[in-house]
């Protein structure tokens, strides 16, 4: 893969444009024009393939945010990132770009992809006057970290819940 645009041709941004956007997001300081604000960081993105076609609606997805790069000048820039904070950032994601690595997934596969990300606000495509947050996986160093079927994933979740309950 050479361009993010090869993923699903929805985000028309090549690697250089992505790198420039990340550099701008990381240079953002509290007090700058809020229109330039964006999150960057590291995440594991979970995708489940639900249809054979190669389209966004063929996947369900969940972002697991691992780290958010701090905003310069923010009062909490040096604070440790709590699980609640990372979950709150992940909960803001309205749309998540499906990376090209997902093309080889079979229906009912559940994969985790570790990557850097850029997350920014945009006008909501379906709600007039609304705002949506788009998460774009970075093109560099994306790694498929887990490959499971839905059944494998559900069984692992049940085992983890049973362990948490002491069973």
PECOR-V361600 format. One record per residue. RES is the residue in one small letter. PHI is phi in degrees with one decimal (none if undefined). OMEGA is omega in whole degrees, 0 to 359 (NA if undefined). Layout:
[[RES:PHI:OMEGA] [RES:PHI:OMEGA]]
This chain:
[[x:none:179] [x:-114.2:182] [x:-131.2:171] [x:-60.7:182] [x:-63.7:176] [x:-76.8:184] [x:-62.3:177] [x:-135.6:178] [x:56.5:177] [x:-99.9:179] [x:-96.2:184] [x:-84.7:183] [x:-141.4:179] [x:-89.3:184] [x:-59.7:180] [x:-63.7:178] [x:-64.2:178] [x:-61.6:181] [x:-60.2:178] [x:-65.9:179] [x:-65.3:178] [x:-64.8:179] [x:-61.3:178] [x:-65.6:180] [x:-64.5:181] [x:-72.8:180] [x:-85.1:182] [x:-59.9:178] [x:-121.3:175] [x:-56.6:182] [x:103.8:175] [x:-69.7:177] [x:-55.6:183] [x:-61.0:179] [x:-66.3:181] [x:-91.2:184] [x:-74.6:174] [x:-154.8:175] [x:-92.9:168] [x:-131.8:179] [x:166.7:180] [x:-124.3:182] [x:-151.9:165] [x:-111.0:181] [x:-103.4:181] [x:-98.2:179] [x:-125.6:172] [x:-121.1:178] [x:-83.9:183] [x:-114.1:179] [x:-151.2:181] [x:-72.1:183] [x:-68.1:179] [x:-95.3:181] [x:-155.0:181] [x:-57.2:182] [x:-71.6:177] [x:-85.0:184] [x:-128.5:164] [x:-108.1:187] [x:-148.0:178] [x:-142.3:175] [x:-88.5:173] [x:-113.0:184] [x:-73.2:182] [x:-99.9:182] [x:-158.0:174] [x:-118.9:178] [x:-66.3:184] [x:-66.6:177] [x:-85.8:181] [x:-61.5:177] [x:85.7:179] [x:-72.9:181] [x:-59.3:183] [x:-103.7:184] [x:-59.6:181] [x:-96.2:183] [x:-73.3:175] [x:-65.7:181] [x:-86.9:181] [x:-84.2:176] [x:-59.9:179] [x:-64.0:178] [x:-62.6:181] [x:-63.7:177] [x:-66.1:179] [x:-63.7:177] [x:-64.4:180] [x:-61.8:180] [x:-66.3:179] [x:-76.2:184] [x:-64.9:177] [x:-94.8:181] [x:-132.9:178] [x:-127.7:180] [x:-70.4:180] [x:-90.1:183] [x:-76.6:184] [x:-59.0:180] [x:-56.3:182] [x:-76.4:181] [x:-59.3:184] [x:-86.0:179] [x:-66.3:174] [x:-96.1:176] [x:-57.1:182] [x:79.9:172] [x:-73.6:174] [x:-126.4:182] [x:-119.7:170] [x:-109.5:179] [x:-122.8:177] [x:-86.5:183] [x:-166.0:166] [x:-82.8:179] [x:-145.1:171] [x:-125.9:182] [x:-128.9:183] [x:-142.9:180] [x:-84.0:177] [x:-148.6:176] [x:-61.2:181] [x:-67.2:183] [x:-70.7:184] [x:-115.1:182] [x:-113.7:182] [x:-59.3:181] [x:81.0:181] [x:-87.1:179] [x:-118.6:175] [x:-120.8:175] [x:-107.5:180] [x:-103.7:175] [x:-105.8:180] [x:-113.3:176] [x:-66.3:178] [x:-66.3:183] [x:-78.3:184] [x:-96.3:173] [x:58.3:173] [x:-76.8:182] [x:-133.3:172] [x:-75.9:187] [x:-93.4:177] [x:-151.6:178] [x:-132.6:180] [x:-136.7:168] [x:-93.3:177] [x:-57.0:181] [x:-64.2:177] [x:-60.0:182] [x:-63.9:180] [x:-63.7:179] [x:-64.1:178] [x:-63.2:178] [x:-65.0:179] [x:-64.8:178] [x:-61.4:180] [x:-65.6:179] [x:-65.9:179] [x:-63.5:178] [x:-63.6:178] [x:-61.9:179] [x:-85.0:179] [x:80.2:180] [x:-90.3:NA]]
